Amino acid sequence: MKHLLLALCFFFTLPSFAVQHETGAVEAAQSENFDPGKVIMEHVADEHEWHFATLGNEHTGTHVTLPLPIIAYQPSKGLSVFSSSQFHHSANGTYNGLKIEEGHLVAEDGSKVYDFSITKNVASLMLSCVILILIFRAVASGYTKRHGRAPKGIQSMLEPIVIFIRDEVAKKSIGPKYERYMPYLLTIFFFIWFNNLLGLTPGAANLSGNITVTFMLAVATLLITLFSSNKYYWGHIFRPPGVPLWLLPIIVPVEIVGIFIKPISLMVRLFANITAGHIIILSFISLIFLFKSVAVSPLSLAFGLFISMLELLVALLQAYIFTLLSAMYIGGAVEDHHDADFQMGYDDGSETTHATH
């Protein structure tokens, strides 16, 4: 399995590297002040190419970049498909009437452009999905070959996590109907965790810090919650028990708004925590260039390293929180009156045999 992952990383990166040279005046590069905000935003934002490193000066150095496909549709010109490296080969940074402005693909003449390009975040999403598929196919194969025996290798590492999600998250939050939602809960947990870790590697994409990605994850939780809801769930929304009739015009709109506030909180929490971690790390590193002194480098690197180690914990914690809250929202939608008996039985140990089955 280790060799498969190494081969995959090699396939996606090394053969496709394009070394691009950008020329500029040395005097302009020396006179230009370092802009930490620009550097940080370029790191956390999405791009139409995957930039890994710059060797030497920003203007005259060598940029190690992975070109990505540009797929654009213009009503006046039709579909255009080409490599993002074409922008660097042209004199004015335009190709086929298109150019990149502030990270967005725009037409040179100002006409409408529909951008379907494979950006850095999309490429990272594809890469993480392939890695997840390979890893869990290996785990499934291990269960098949070693049925009834102790787990081994990556199976032994992931099995305690899967059992934890099942027993401490799904069962306690959803109740007896937990098995139906286990595939979704495991998928979002490992998807968020793996992408958080990938985002901490040098040159990687900030996928979990993209508001669009966290939005779609939150929408998935919302849809599963709504389509799984029963009459008791809607009864608590439109006729909360114990609430006087004269308060219903106030409470019912609040309850309805709360349905959408919950996934919004999921979206913002994951996006903000992951993005903040990247910004803090880059801010500490930027202090070296702002003060233009190596004397600050030990302190900046020490704080940057500390935050990086903390981000390893945050990567796991945010995946757990998103999964736990999703399970709680789903559990509130599918809960019946008799589900409390299952929960009480599980808490006092009477479900131990079933849980370890």
Buried (B, 14 or more C-beta within 10 A) or exposed (E): BEEEBEEBEEEBBEEEEBEBEEEEEEEEEEEEEEEBEEBBBEBBBBBBBBBBEBEEEEBEBBBBBBBBBBBBBBEEBEEBEBBBBBBBEEEEBBBBBBBBEEEEBBBBEEEEBEBBBBBBBBBBBEBBEBBBEBBBEBBEEBEEEBEEEEBEEBBEEBBEBBEEBBBEBBBBBBBBBBEBBBEBBBBBBBBBBBBBBBBBEEEBBBBBBBEEBBBEBBEBBBEBBEEBBEEBBEEBBEEBEEBEEEEBEEBBEEBEEEBEEBBEEBBBBBBBBBBBBBBBBBBBBBBBBBEEEEEBBEEBBEBBEEBBEBBEEBBBBBBBBBBBBBBBBBBBBBBBEEBEEBBEBBEEEEBEEEEEE
